[in-house]
Amino acid sequence: MTLRLDRDTTVKGLLAEFRAIADLTDGLSEDDWNTRTRCSQWLVRDVAAHVVGNAEDVVNRASGTRSPDEQAAARRDASPGELAAAMRAAVDAIEPALSALTDDLWTAPGPAGRTIGGGVTTLWYDAYVHGDDIRAALDRPAEPGPGLAAALAFLRDELEDRVPLTLRLDGFPETEIGGGGTVVTGDPYRFVLVATGRLDASVLGLPPQVNVHAK
């Protein structure tokens, strides 16, 4: 596997991840829906509402205009079935546009100071880690899958100016971040959990700055 994702792989991966979120939420019980997650102050319903909000903002060409908390609040009263249906409708709406992106558009400026391609990668990363948040909250096994590569690609770019690292993760080529530094080996999924603040950085002997969501 690689940390350099091409356009077709990223688009297909994001759409598949969104559909997986719909499948994951559809049919959840009320108890499941109200289970606390490892995302501060968020229940499963809030995590799902945020991811659906991301997809709907793409449909409405409004990416980056709402905070994650605003997205979660807007849909948190929906049922699992309603959110699953909303996600599937959003995927159907955005699939033609994303699939038609050219290489020139892929590298063009997008929201939040990223390229369009970088924005799509970020959406895939976000859906992947939040799907994992839901599974973890419900005591379901992790499903690393292709989304793991998207998470690592996102983290590589986010960490470039934060912490110098050399990644030698299982199944991926060696990658230098910030010119290279502390060598990180082993399970790439575990590294993603650390670099997103879902596990303490000390478990890999890394500084707190490796958490890309820390201020």
C-alpha positions, 0 to 999 in steps of 0.5 A: 500500500502507498501513502500517495493516493491517486484521484480514482482511488480516492474518489471511489474510496470516499464514496465507499466509506460514506456508504459504509457509514450508512450501512453501519448506522442503519438499523442501530437500536436506540441504546446504540444511538445514544452510546457515548463515543471516544469523541468528547461530548459526542454520542454515536448519533452525533458522530454519524450526524457530523459525517452526514453533514460533511457529505451534505455540505459537499452536495450544497457546495458549502464545505468548510462553512459549518463546524463539526459541532454545527453539523452534529447538532443539525442532524442529531435528532434524526433516527438511524434510518433517517441518517442512513437514507440521508447519507445514501442520497448525498452519495448519489448526488455527489458521485457524478461530480466527484467522478468527473473531476479532471487532473487539473481540477484535482490539483486546483485550490479548494476549501480550507487552504487545500487542493480539491484532491486534498479536500476529498482525501480529508473527507475520506479520512474523516469518514474512516476514523469516525466510522471506527469511533462508532464501531469502538463505541459499540464494541465492534471490531475495527475494519482498517480497510482501504481507509487506513491509507487515506488516514495516513495520507492525511496525517502525513501532510498534517504532521509535516510542520509538527513533528519530524518522523520516519514511518516504517509501518507494516504494509506501507513504504517508509515515509519521512515527515518533516525531513525524518526523525523518530522512527515509528514502526509496527501497526499503522492503525495504532499509529492513526489512533495515536496521531488523532488523539484516540490513544495517548502518544506515549504508547508509541514513545512520541510527543503530544504534538503528534496529535494533529487535533491538539491545539 
